[in-house]
Each structure stands twice: as C-alpha cells, then as structure tokens.
Amino acid sequence: FGDMNTPTVRIPSRTPWLTAAGSSIIAITLAVFYLKERAEHDDVRSASAEAHSQLALAQQRIAEADSVLAALLAPDLPTATLAAAGRPPAARVYHNRQSNSVVALAFDLPPAPPDRTYQLWGMAGAQFVSIGTFNTAGNRRTVVQFRVPLGARYQESAITEEPAGGSEHPTSPPLLLGGWGS
C-alpha cells in the first residue's frame, strides 16, 4: 500500500471561506432589510402622530364652532351693530348673558399690522372695558368669542386698533362704534 514516509499533500479547504462569505452576505442582507423596515416603521409612526395632531385640531375647531353657535342661539340675545361713518368695515356683536360670552363678527376689516391688534370694548357705565383682542384674516373677516364677567351689561361697544397684546384703555379713536339693543 503506500509508504509511510511519503508526505501527504493537503489541499486547503475553501469551505470556511465560503461559509464566512455566505454568512456575511446574509448578515448584510438582513441588516439592510432591518434598516428599511425600521425607516418605514418610523415613517408610519410620524404619519400617525401627524394624523392625531390634525384630528385634535379639527376637534378643537368643531368645539369652538359649536360654542359660537350655542352662544348665537340664545333667546333674548342683545346685539350691537358697529359701523364706521358710512363706510366699510362693519361688525356685529352678540352678548349671551346666560353663558357670559360675547361673539363678534367683523366684516371688511383689513388685518392689523404685525405690531398691532384690534380690541373690542364694551362701555359699562362711563368707561370702556376691554372685552378682548383679535385680528382678521386675509379675507378681512373674523368670528371671535370672548368670556365676559357675570352680569356684564354694555350700553355701547367699539373696536379700536391697539398695540399688540391690547391696552387697558383705548389709545386710538374707535374704528367701529355702535350701541346695544335690549
């Protein structure tokens, strides 16, 4: 049979190298797949958060609209029509004494400059008291609702242009002025 002193020739095996290369390819493929799935998951999570945010905003707007509508549907609703001297803009103000709220609708009133705001006033006794501040949109209209003190009664109302944030007392002549009905 063979001579025991004859050296054996060993052929290096490629199996460990092929196994390592195959494992590396599988690991890279799995990593790419994982990263892709993770990115898609993050996109879905972000889209879901945005949808929840939009839903909350829509619910808030619906609640505000419901509140305004409820204030306008009250019986015996005192109303004031505010106007400038024969020219636009105009406003209509409703005082719901049951809910202690005032709803103001302004028409054809241009947006206030960036450092200014409009302020709604009610005349109680001999002095104007602030009801609240607002601005109009690009369509020159707005509907705003304000809380007023329990039992508040106004003889007149006015809208003035004031510094941003409003003033304690009117600092400019009224743009719109009108008396209250019953």
C-alpha positions as CSV (number, residue, x, y, z in Angstrom):
1,F,0.0,0.0,0.0
2,G,1.8,3.3,0.4
3,D,4.9,4.2,2.0
4,M,4.5,5.6,5.4
5,N,7.3,8.1,4.9
6,T,5.6,9.7,1.9
7,P,4.3,13.1,2.8
8,T,0.6,13.7,2.4
9,V,-0.4,16.7,0.4
10,R,-3.2,18.7,2.0
11,I,-5.5,20.7,-0.2
12,P,-6.7,23.7,1.6
13,S,-10.4,23.6,2.2
14,R,-12.4,26.5,0.8
15,T,-15.4,25.7,3.0
16,P,-14.6,28.0,5.9
17,W,-14.1,30.9,3.5
18,L,-17.3,30.2,1.6
19,T,-19.2,29.8,4.9
20,A,-17.8,33.2,6.1
21,A,-18.6,34.9,2.8
22,G,-22.1,33.5,2.8
23,S,-22.7,34.5,6.4
24,S,-21.5,38.0,5.7
25,I,-23.9,38.3,2.7
26,I,-26.8,37.0,4.8
27,A,-25.9,39.4,7.6
28,I,-25.6,42.4,5.3
29,T,-28.9,41.5,3.6
30,L,-30.7,41.2,7.0
31,A,-29.2,44.5,8.2
32,V,-30.4,46.3,5.0
33,F,-33.8,44.7,5.4
34,Y,-34.0,45.7,9.1
35,L,-33.0,49.3,8.4
36,K,-35.5,49.6,5.6
37,E,-38.3,48.2,7.8
38,R,-37.2,50.4,10.6
39,A,-37.4,53.5,8.4
40,E,-40.8,52.5,7.1
41,H,-42.0,52.0,10.7
42,D,-40.7,55.4,11.7
43,D,-42.5,57.0,8.7
44,V,-45.7,55.3,9.7
45,R,-45.3,56.4,13.3
46,S,-44.6,60.0,12.1
47,A,-47.7,60.0,9.8
48,S,-49.8,58.6,12.7
49,A,-48.7,61.4,15.0
50,E,-49.4,64.0,12.3
51,A,-52.9,62.5,11.8
52,H,-53.6,62.6,15.5
53,S,-52.5,66.2,15.7
54,Q,-54.7,67.1,12.7
55,L,-57.6,65.3,14.3
56,A,-57.1,67.1,17.6
57,L,-57.0,70.5,15.8
58,A,-60.2,69.6,13.9
59,Q,-61.9,68.6,17.1
60,Q,-60.9,71.9,18.7
61,R,-62.2,73.9,15.8
62,I,-65.5,72.0,15.9
63,A,-65.8,72.6,19.6
64,E,-65.2,76.3,19.1
65,A,-67.7,76.5,16.3
66,D,-70.3,74.7,18.5
67,S,-69.6,77.1,21.3
68,V,-70.1,80.1,19.0
69,L,-73.3,78.6,17.5
70,A,-74.7,77.9,21.0
71,A,-74.0,81.5,22.1
72,L,-75.8,82.8,19.0
73,L,-78.9,80.6,19.5
74,A,-79.8,82.0,23.0
75,P,-83.2,83.7,23.4
76,D,-83.2,87.4,24.0
77,L,-79.7,87.9,22.6
78,P,-78.7,91.6,22.9
79,T,-77.0,92.7,19.7
80,A,-74.8,95.7,18.8
81,T,-74.1,96.7,15.2
82,L,-70.8,98.6,15.0
83,A,-70.1,100.7,11.9
84,A,-67.7,103.3,10.7
85,A,-69.0,106.7,9.4
86,G,-70.9,105.4,6.3
87,R,-68.1,103.1,5.0
88,P,-66.9,99.6,5.5
89,P,-65.8,97.9,7.7
90,A,-68.6,96.8,10.0
91,A,-69.1,94.4,12.9
92,R,-72.0,92.7,14.7
93,V,-71.6,91.8,18.3
94,Y,-73.8,89.4,20.3
95,H,-73.9,89.1,24.1
96,N,-75.1,85.8,25.5
97,R,-75.7,86.7,29.2
98,Q,-76.6,83.1,30.0
99,S,-73.1,81.8,29.0
100,N,-71.3,85.1,29.9
101,S,-69.9,85.3,26.3
102,V,-69.7,87.8,23.6
103,V,-69.4,86.8,19.9
104,A,-68.1,89.3,17.5
105,L,-68.3,89.1,13.7
106,A,-66.2,91.6,11.7
107,F,-66.6,92.3,8.0
108,D,-64.3,94.1,5.6
109,L,-61.8,94.9,8.3
110,P,-58.2,94.6,7.0
111,P,-55.7,92.6,9.1
112,A,-54.0,94.7,11.7
113,P,-50.3,95.5,11.1
114,P,-47.9,92.9,12.7
115,D,-47.2,95.0,15.8
116,R,-50.9,95.9,16.3
117,T,-54.2,94.2,17.1
118,Y,-57.9,95.0,17.2
119,Q,-59.5,95.3,20.6
120,L,-63.2,95.0,21.3
121,W,-64.6,97.3,24.1
122,G,-67.8,97.5,26.0
123,M,-69.0,100.7,27.6
124,A,-70.1,99.9,31.2
125,G,-71.2,103.0,33.0
126,A,-69.0,105.8,31.8
127,Q,-65.9,103.9,30.8
128,F,-64.9,101.4,28.2
129,V,-63.7,98.0,29.4
130,S,-61.8,95.5,27.3
131,I,-63.7,92.5,26.1
132,G,-60.7,91.1,24.2
133,T,-58.3,91.3,21.3
134,F,-58.4,89.8,17.8
135,N,-57.2,90.1,14.2
136,T,-58.8,89.4,10.9
137,A,-57.5,87.0,8.2
138,G,-56.6,87.8,4.6
139,N,-60.3,87.7,3.7
140,R,-60.9,90.7,6.1
141,R,-63.4,88.7,8.2
142,T,-63.4,87.1,11.6
143,V,-65.6,85.4,14.2
144,V,-64.3,85.5,17.7
145,Q,-65.8,84.6,21.1
146,F,-64.9,86.1,24.4
147,R,-65.8,85.4,28.0
148,V,-67.2,88.4,29.9
149,P,-67.8,88.9,33.7
150,L,-71.1,87.5,35.1
151,G,-73.8,90.2,34.8
152,A,-71.8,92.4,32.4
153,R,-74.0,94.9,30.6
154,Y,-72.9,97.3,27.9
155,Q,-74.5,100.4,26.5
156,E,-72.1,100.7,23.6
157,S,-69.2,98.8,22.1
158,A,-66.2,99.9,20.0
159,I,-63.3,98.4,18.1
160,T,-60.0,100.2,18.2
161,E,-56.6,99.4,16.8
162,E,-54.1,98.9,19.7
163,P,-50.5,97.8,20.3
164,A,-50.0,94.0,20.1
165,G,-51.4,92.4,23.2
166,G,-54.0,95.1,23.7
167,S,-54.4,98.1,26.1
168,E,-56.0,98.8,29.4
169,H,-57.9,101.7,27.9
170,P,-58.5,102.7,24.3
171,T,-55.4,104.5,22.9
172,S,-56.9,105.4,19.5
173,P,-60.2,106.6,18.2
174,P,-62.8,103.9,17.6
175,L,-62.7,102.4,14.1
176,L,-66.2,101.0,14.7
177,L,-68.7,102.1,17.2
178,G,-72.3,101.1,18.0
179,G,-75.0,100.9,20.7
180,W,-76.5,97.8,22.1
181,G,-80.1,96.8,21.7
182,S,-82.1,95.2,24.5
